[in-house]
Every structure is written in C-alpha cells, then in structure tokens.
Amino acid sequence: MSRRTFARLAAAPAAALVLGPADRASAAAAAPAAGRGDIVAAVDRVTAFMDEHVSYRGGYVWSYLPDLSTTWGEMEARRTMCWIQPPGTPSVGHSMLDAYHATGSEVCYRAAKRTGLALVDAQLACGGWNYIHDTAGQGSLRTWYGTIGANGWRLEEFQHFYGNATFDDAATATAAQLILRLQLERPHPKFEAALDRAIRFVVAAQYRGGVADGGWPQRFPAFSGSARQTPWPDELPSWLPAGIRHGMEDGDYTGHVTFNDNVLGENIKFLLMCVTSLGRRDLIPNVRRAMACLHRMQQPGPQAGWGLQHLARAAGGRQAGAPAGARSYEPRALVTHTTQTNVQQLFAYFRLTGDHEFLRRAPEAIAWLESCRLTDQQRAENPLLASSTHPTFVELGTNRARFVHRFGSNVRNGAYYNDHDHRDTPSHYGGGRKVDTAALHATYDQLMSMSRSEVAGLRARSPLAARGRRELPGYFSARDLGLDDLFRGADLSLPTVTPAQADAVVSGLGDRDHWLTRIGSITNPYQGPPPTTPYDGKACVSRHVGDLYDTSPYDPLSPPQMPPYTPQAGPLGITTSDFIKNLNTLTAYAAGV
C-alpha cells in the first residue's frame, strides 16, 4: 500500500475544529463529563492492547492473525520484525501521539514513546531506515531476504539485501518525523541522538553539484552490489509480441534522483519541520537546493514533464537529468501522476517563497498532460483503465503511451516487459492514473492572480521566514500533512465526529480490546526456490500473484485462475490501518468535545 493510498484511507472530511497542542488543557477542562470519559477509556483500552500484545517491543507490521501466528507487512513478516513503511510502526506511533494530545492519557504517551524507541533501535548506523527491521538481528533479516523477499515476484525492492536506508514510501521521513515529535514532547537522550543522526543522514544523502544538486536517491549510501538488471528467461512464451522493451534500462535504479512517492517533497517537509520547531535555519539552503532540483529536472517542451527517476550523472550516451528507468515494470518514460505531483510541488514552492519562477513552466507541464490522455478505446478495452484519465507512462519523443505487461508464473520463469498495447496490464501496478488538469489550471490561475501584498503575506507566514521556534501541528495522523500546514496560522482542522460516530467505533470492539477486520492481502508461504519450467499461459498477467511459489501479497478473493487457487474471503485479523483509522475517529471526537 502506498503512502498516498494509506493517507486517503485514514482521512475523513475536514471541518471547523482547530486544536493545537497549546489548547489541550483548556479543551479538557471545558469538556462535559458525559460521553468523553467512555471514549477516553476506549482509547486507553485499544492503545494498551496494541502496545502490550500486538507490537513486538513497540514495533508493528501491517496485519496480524488474531493469535499472532502469522503477520504481514507488505510481505509476510516474522514476528520479530517491524515494518517502517506506512501504515507500519511510525504511522501507529503518530496516531498514538495524536491520541495523547487529544486526551492527555499517559497510556497513549507511553505507547507512542515505546514505538519511538523501537524506531531508534531500527535506525541504521547511517541515520536512515530500511523498509523493515528485524530485532532478531541481521542474520535473520538476511535469511528473510533470501527466502520470502527473493521470491516476491512483483516486489523487486525486497529481492535483495542491501543493508542501506531508503527514502522510498516515506520510510525514513515518517520515522524521522515521529522521532522529532517525541523529542519535542518530552526530551529524551535516545530521541535526541536519533534525531541528530536522521538530520545528518538526510543532509548527507542530498546530491551536491551538477544537474542533480539538491535531489535525493532512492537509497543511501550507495551499495556496490545493487542489482543492475533483472533476469530474462532463456525460453520465452510463444505469444510474446515483437518489439518489446524490458528490464532495468538504466541499471541500478537506487542511485538515480527519485521523485517516486514524492521523495523530494517528503524530505523537504521533514527539514522544514526541523527549521520551525528546532530553529535549524542552517537547513534552509538544503530546502532551497531541493526545490531548485525539482524545478531544474522538468524536461523541455513539448514533453515538459518528469519521470519517476532521473539520471544523477551522464550514462550510456544520455545526459544527466534525463528520465531514467527504475524497476523492471517502470520503463524509461515520462510519468503522468508524478508530473501532477511535481506541478503541485511547484505551487507549494511558490507559496513558500513568493518566487514566480516556480510557476513559469507550470503551464507547459499542464499542456503536456492535456496532450497524452487515454483514448476512449483504451479505457473501453481494458477494465483496469476504465476509471483513469491518463496512461501512467508516456514514451520519450513519440508521446505515445507505454504499458507494462508480464509473462510466466514466478520470479524465475517470468518477467516484465512494456510496449504500446493497452490490454492485459498488471493489476498490481496501474497502467492508468487519474490526473486532474482542471484543478491544476485553477490553482495556477489563482496563484498568478495574487496581489503583491497577498504574496508578501504568504512569504511572511512561510516556514522559511520562521524565527526562533514554533510548535508543530498537534495532529499528524488524521490527514497527510502538506507543506502548507507548516505556515504560521495554517488551518489545522480535525474532522468533526458526532457522538453517534464515536459510539459506533467503540461498539465495533464488542467485548474485545481490538477491532477485527477482513485482511485484504495474504501470501503464499515460502516453499523453496521456484521452478524454472516455462509457463506459456496467461493466468498471472493481470493478477497480484503468480503460482504458489510467488510470495507476493494478493487478495484471496481475486487469485489467478489456475489450480489450486480458489477465490475465498480473507481471514479476520488485526490491521494497523483500521486501528489508525478508528483511533483517529476517537481522537478527533475527544479533541472536539
């Protein structure tokens, strides 16, 4: 699950309640006794259960069978593991700290602190975090990578143990943010040291000089043993078309400048949180260099967009700054949803700085997005594209859509390729995206119409203009905080929650101390190296999983149409995403009473 998907799941409609940390005491004193005490008791009850029974030494994965006999992060996890990617350990910690801010409950604070200390233990010596951590030690983690990880066909980031940290999926950013919040809440030597390491890591990982200056790679420090290509089976299926492209076209993707999952925006946000809350104005040049990098990496017209990744240095006759291929199902191309995100980032940079240069080329990017929409035929002939407006990938030069496909049934007899055929795309990686060009036009027009005094007002409230120290927003979990939320006087509204809605969430507990829900993703157990025997069928091309040797997660209601799979409902279990969503509801209610 991507961070954006998780943020949408956890969010609720915003309303007029505005409460920061400084308002907690007065809000609690003014709260009527009826109802609130029961809600706070329920918050304590579920938080204590998660902390004392579900977590492993304060760390969390994503989902659990009720008896904790099987657990999952993005893949099957050992009981001794914690997952850093949202909605894993940092996400749970943020929700618990939010609950403490709303209720004043020491149960919530102690749970959040324990989760923060789990992240301190998971922090690598370099100062960042990997996707996962295993408290059983590096030997246990290497074994996991060599078995379960290596056989997750569609999860190439888990097929190799690199031993370094990642910025992907906001893993390092969300962990660092929680450490920062906890240190600000109640200073602690371990949090102070971990925060210092995290800041130094983000600064050290930033490229210096050249076109890549100010950007970040997907992983850091560089690892000489990183995979540079994906295997291509010797025997190919009879139906494989001619003229395809495949593999990691630009080699090891972990060292390219990455915009995937808004890595650059997330790192800027963390640094600005440090600027405002710690008074670290020495980090402002790093922020400005990062903003300049994104602006500089926009490609020339008429294809004035961005890719998921860009070359940090010249390679293979291609210039530094050119769009690069990443994983084997991410071809060298321009990317529509990344371009939308980066245009929105440029809008945010204008609000931060008042510099119209950040807006200058936004119309070119929007015009390019208008030029490469999906056709009615493409949407009609592929159900997976029906609700999309744009292809995910657009070919450099021709402006034609490229679509990803796969053949085979596992990581050894199968592979990914891409061509112009819009049919039979993988279900786990969208061939199309929703891009709202009308909204981009409207925001651009609104920003360009601002008067000089309005722009000056933005600059004055910007975190770049902050002097001294200022409190961070009190609530991080109910919605995905953006750069605008760091402005002085920002609207930090929480959702309005009625008594009936809060009661419904508490009633969902029944006589338990936790919520049970259907687990939507399960995995096949690892059963040894998969066979290389060629598979000529197409049962796996548009499914999340391949044969029984594939350890990738999948929805048990939608398995491949091949034996011995049969559609069935997922098991009941405990999920961090539902815990966070329900706790957010109770937090908003408690804060607003």
Buried (B, 14 or more C-beta within 10 A) or exposed (E): BBBBEBBEBBBBEBEEBBBEBEEBEEBBEEBEEEBBEEBBEBBBBBBBBBBEEBBBEBBBBBBBBEEEEBBBBBBBBBBBBBBBBBBBBBBBBBBBBBBBBBBBBEBBBBBBBBBBBBBBBBBBEBBBBBBBBBBBEEEBBBBBBBBBBBBBBBBBBBBBBBBBBBBBBBBBBBBBBBBBBBBBBEEBEBBEBBBEBBBEBBBEBBBEEEBBBBBBBBBBBEBEEBBEEBBEBEEBBEEBEEEBBBBBBBBBBBBBBBBBBBBBBBBBBBBBBBBBBBEBBEBBEBBBBBBBBBBBBBBEEEBBBBBBBBBBBEBEEEEBBBBBBBBBBBBBBBBBBBBBBBBBBBBBBBBBBBBEEBBEBBBBBBBBBBEBBBEEEBBEBBEBBEEBBBBBBBBBEEEEBBBBBBBBBBBBBBBBBBBBBBBBBBBBBBBBBEBEBEEBBEBBEEBEEBEEEEBEBBBEBBBBBBEEEBEBBBBBBBBBBBBBBBBEEBEBBBBBBEEEBBBEBBEEBEEEBBBBBBBBBBBBEBEEEBEBEBBEBBBBBBBBBBBBBBBBBBBBEBBBEBEEBEEEEBBEBBBBBBBBBBBBBBBBBBBBB
